[in-house]
Amino acid sequence: MFEVINKAFMVGVGLAAMAGEKIDEVAKELAEKGKLSEKEARELAENMVKKSTKARKDLQTQVEKWLEQSLHKMHLPAKEDLDRLEARIAKLERARKKK
């Protein structure tokens, strides 16, 4: 299940990265055709890349929330829970060795 989620997330990230490259390409093409000035094309590309970056971050946040909720529903311990248990076990083992 985690592999499928990870692959889906990576596809989304890859598409967002490709979108950034495509934005630059389209902006340059519009500037070359004279439909936008070079400055306007650069501003357009920067604006669209910012929006793409924000969308990617929002997607990442949503995926993380969804994953956290799914793990909680499956009653799987969080890393913090496991760390706490490992520390407790280590403490108990040290106390046992002292006896």
C-alpha positions as CSV (number, residue, x, y, z in Angstrom):
1,M,0.0,0.0,0.0
2,F,2.8,2.4,0.9
3,E,4.5,1.7,-2.4
4,V,1.4,2.6,-4.3
5,I,1.0,5.8,-2.4
6,N,4.6,6.7,-2.8
7,K,4.5,6.1,-6.5
8,A,1.4,8.2,-6.9
9,F,3.0,11.0,-5.0
10,M,6.2,10.8,-7.0
11,V,4.2,10.9,-10.3
12,G,2.5,14.1,-9.0
13,V,5.8,15.7,-8.2
14,G,7.2,14.7,-11.6
15,L,4.2,16.2,-13.3
16,A,4.6,19.4,-11.4
17,A,8.3,19.5,-12.3
18,M,7.5,18.9,-16.0
19,A,4.8,21.6,-15.7
20,G,7.5,24.1,-14.6
21,E,9.6,23.3,-17.6
22,K,6.6,23.5,-19.9
23,I,5.7,26.9,-18.5
24,D,9.2,28.2,-19.3
25,E,8.9,26.7,-22.8
26,V,5.5,28.3,-23.5
27,A,6.6,31.7,-22.2
28,K,9.7,31.7,-24.4
29,E,7.6,30.7,-27.4
30,L,5.1,33.5,-26.8
31,A,7.9,36.0,-26.5
32,E,9.5,34.7,-29.7
33,K,6.2,35.0,-31.6
34,G,5.9,38.6,-30.3
35,K,2.7,37.9,-28.4
36,L,4.4,38.9,-25.2
37,S,7.4,41.1,-24.5
38,E,10.4,39.3,-23.0
39,K,9.6,40.9,-19.6
40,E,6.0,39.9,-19.7
41,A,7.0,36.3,-20.7
42,R,9.4,36.2,-17.8
43,E,6.8,37.5,-15.3
44,L,4.2,35.0,-16.7
45,A,6.6,32.1,-16.2
46,E,7.6,33.2,-12.7
47,N,4.0,33.6,-11.7
48,M,3.0,30.3,-13.1
49,V,6.0,28.5,-11.5
50,K,5.0,30.1,-8.1
51,K,1.5,28.8,-8.6
52,S,2.8,25.4,-9.6
53,T,5.1,25.2,-6.5
54,K,2.2,26.2,-4.2
55,A,0.0,23.6,-5.8
56,R,2.7,20.9,-5.3
57,K,3.2,21.9,-1.6
58,D,-0.6,21.9,-1.1
59,L,-0.8,18.4,-2.7
60,Q,2.1,17.2,-0.4
61,T,0.3,18.5,2.6
62,Q,-2.9,16.8,1.7
63,V,-1.2,13.5,0.9
64,E,0.6,13.7,4.3
65,K,-2.7,14.3,6.1
66,W,-4.4,11.6,4.3
67,L,-1.6,9.1,5.0
68,E,-1.5,10.1,8.7
69,Q,-5.3,9.6,9.0
70,S,-5.1,6.2,7.1
71,L,-2.3,5.0,9.4
72,H,-4.3,6.1,12.5
73,K,-7.3,4.2,11.2
74,M,-5.2,1.1,10.8
75,H,-4.0,1.5,14.4
76,L,-0.4,1.6,13.3
77,P,2.0,3.3,15.7
78,A,3.6,6.5,14.8
79,K,7.4,6.9,14.8
80,E,7.2,8.9,18.0
81,D,5.3,6.0,19.6
82,L,8.0,3.5,18.5
83,D,10.8,5.8,19.7
84,R,9.1,6.1,23.1
85,L,8.7,2.4,23.4
86,E,12.3,1.7,22.4
87,A,13.5,4.2,25.1
88,R,11.3,2.5,27.7
89,I,12.6,-1.0,26.7
90,A,16.2,0.2,26.9
91,K,15.5,1.7,30.3
92,L,13.9,-1.5,31.6
93,E,16.8,-3.5,30.2
94,R,19.3,-1.3,32.0
95,A,17.4,-1.6,35.3
96,R,17.2,-5.4,34.9
97,K,21.0,-5.7,34.3
98,K,21.6,-3.7,37.5
99,K,19.7,-6.3,39.6
